[in-house]
Amino acid sequence: MPKNSETGLLVPGIVTPERRVPASIPRPEYVGKQTPNEPDGTGDLYTEEEIGRVRAASRIAAAALEYLEPFVVPGTTHERLDELAHEFLIARGAYPSTLGYRGFAKSICTSLNECICHGIPDDTVLEDGDILNIDITAYFEGMHGDTNRMYLVGDVAEESRLLVERTYEATMRGIKAAKPGRQVNVIGRVIEKYASRFGYESVRDYTGHGVGRSFHSGLIIPHYDTDRFTDVIEPGMIFTVEPMLVTGSQDWEQWDDDWTVVTRDGSRCAQFEHTIVIREDGPEILTLPPSQL
């Protein structure tokens, strides 16, 4: 994702071949296949033993995001961040869930500035004033743990800094609303109500999802106000909350790589994501970083 010298907007960069994972590390079922077995029919409810395994995978992914923080500085390439994250995961016996998922050739997603999601790490060099989302999912002990966060690169303008801060707040408010007995669409209602206070749009076409035994279970978690998606939240459910807020229009376009999604008007986007499990008294965040445990 280098920048066009005239517009300052992103353009495709050079992507290197996928990294190798030791044969001793178990793979998700979809590796080597064109299409994953999703949904796998096992549902979104988990036993305590299974929750423990999702928590273990989630904490590895969260730790990887925290580990990367000192490297997200001007001059670092997306390729280097992918390399660091890849080595971090496999050193802990975890498989990078994105690697080989529907043909995705990298171990993380890096989404810069106007990139909404699914950016492929390439030779793009981070510059002062950028904002970057890194999305990491770890597959460990048969379970996926999925999380992402924003990073401020160098001296970031106030508009972008506020977007990042408010997107984090929107994420946490959405998580807090996820209580047993409510429909999952309450999460989106809370997120969009907060985002609209600042004139942001909440991207509708990319949602949260059930996660754990499958990377994406089929359960949809909206980040906007809608009467659709009426699944009732129950104790033992595991899913992600991951709103994408934009300063301009949420209209998007996808690059020819079939993955990278950017805002059509070039406005910036921010996103945070946690994997959560629902308890009798509300949500528990499984993807807390080591510094918050």
Disulfide bonds with the S-S distance in Angstrom:
none
